Amino acid sequence: MNKYINNRVADSDWDFLTANTKEYTHCYHIYPAMMIPQIARRLIKDFAPQNTKVLFDPYCGTGTSLIEANLVGYENVGTDLNPLARLISKVKSTNYNYNKIKNAVDSINDNIFSSSINGIDKIQIPNFINIDYWFSKEILNKLGFLQLLINELNEEIRDFFLVPFSETIREVSYTRNSEFKLYRIEKEKIPFHNPDVFKIFLTKINRNVLGLIEYNNNVKQTNTKVFDFNTCAGIPQNLFANGIDLIVTSPPYGDSRTTVAYGQFSRLANQWLGVEDASGVDNNLMGGKNNVEYQTFELKSANEDLQFIKEIDYKRYNEVKSFLIDYKKSIDNISPLINEGGMICYVVGNRRVKNRQIQLDAITAELFENNGFKHITTIVRSIPNKRMPSRNSPSNVIGDLSATMTKEYIVILKK
Ligand SMILES: C[S@@+](CC[C@H](N)C(=O)[O-])C[C@H]1O[C@@H](n2cnc3c(N)ncnc32)[C@H](O)[C@@H]1O
């Protein structure tokens, strides 16, 4: 058997079944496949080399590992191609001045309860295709009103309010909130869809303010930088002048189209926030472009499974290959920047394609070993908490609901 698979250790101590995953600013905004903070925290505690200075997360999403790095005082850098994820990461990691936030909350409250929306002619509704398909007229006006209030705030604190605004947008739209992909609720339900936009927004603000207070009371140092570079394509020169000591990350486990659609989840919010080409986000994510027919991907940990899929579905084979080619490029680009003795912690999912499991944990370990690292262990945990589809159709056949993602693999390597 593959040595990396042999090196797996199941450990229920990593399940964190009853943990509060919404401490500090971790409560700010839901997102697909979030890492739970307890995992990042324990990885830092157990595996950060002595004198760690810099933690890097090459798929930072909403910044779970960046926040945990701030809580122990490490410099931290994240990158993500989804603009909404970057906004959330930045806001969650910032120790905003409480008094300034509190004054803004009071002014938003006053404005909401004292103004008549009808009289406000400055409201601007974004002009994106199909906006009326996703929002009723009344909700559009209310969202436009909230955006106006946010735009009038001081720039220093404005983003703090864009985060609950973004979460509100999704919740009050006609999206089925239980799905990550953008699906509209059933037609019959539309006339009864009448969420209280202002109440939802204010409730989220109050929750986030409590998270901020807790964060400010505990954070050692906020030293976060969030970028939008793609490690598959390259890493800006000189960004890591003193190297990287520790990576704590949870990469995607497949392309967005057939696994988790981060871009679709974020699309309406990205559109309201003025992101150009918000519908194109998923195509830019790992494995999003599958024009790889003439490229090869050879790796002991993947060859047999790829061959199996190739024989029954050539298109799916190319999709998986496209993802793995990007995944390899990213690891090849990251590896030289890790300091001697530096540690890698990749939290990955092994999805099924055509009923065949892609051993992404073994693939990760092998790719890093090919770059001079030593595989230490792979911890296997159950994933009761993670917000990702635990049942989907691994064979892409509607109605085939074999459970896929009930385990998560934490791959640990040392340079
Ligand atoms: C599993 S999520 C990370 C979740 C994160 N740990 C959190 O707790 O919120 C994976 C992230 O990778 C991002 N992503 C996918 N391909 C990428 C790429 N090539 N470069 C940077 N980010 C990418 C997606 O936008 C998504 O936010």
The ligand as a Gaussian input file, in Angstrom:
#p B3LYP/6-31G(d) Opt

LIG

0 1
 C      -11.584000      25.377000       1.630000
 S      -11.652000      27.061000       1.189000
 C      -10.674000      27.812000       2.443000
 C      -11.473000      28.069000       3.672000
 C      -10.698000      28.766000       4.765000
 N       -9.753000      27.890000       5.392000
 C      -11.664000      29.323000       5.783000
 O      -11.657000      28.864000       6.935000
 O      -12.484000      30.168000       5.442000
 C      -10.633000      27.148000      -0.223000
 C      -10.422000      28.554000      -0.779000
 O       -9.488000      28.456000      -1.859000
 C       -9.768000      29.514000      -2.759000
 N       -9.049000      29.182000      -4.018000
 C       -9.329000      28.233000      -4.919000
 N       -8.381000      28.202000      -5.876000
 C       -7.467000      29.148000      -5.539000
 C       -6.225000      29.561000      -6.096000
 N       -5.747000      29.031000      -7.206000
 N       -5.531000      30.542000      -5.464000
 C       -6.019000      31.108000      -4.323000
 N       -7.174000      30.751000      -3.756000
 C       -7.888000      29.780000      -4.351000
 C      -11.280000      29.551000      -2.834000
 O      -11.748000      30.811000      -3.244000
 C      -11.640000      29.243000      -1.365000
 O      -11.864000      30.444000      -0.657000

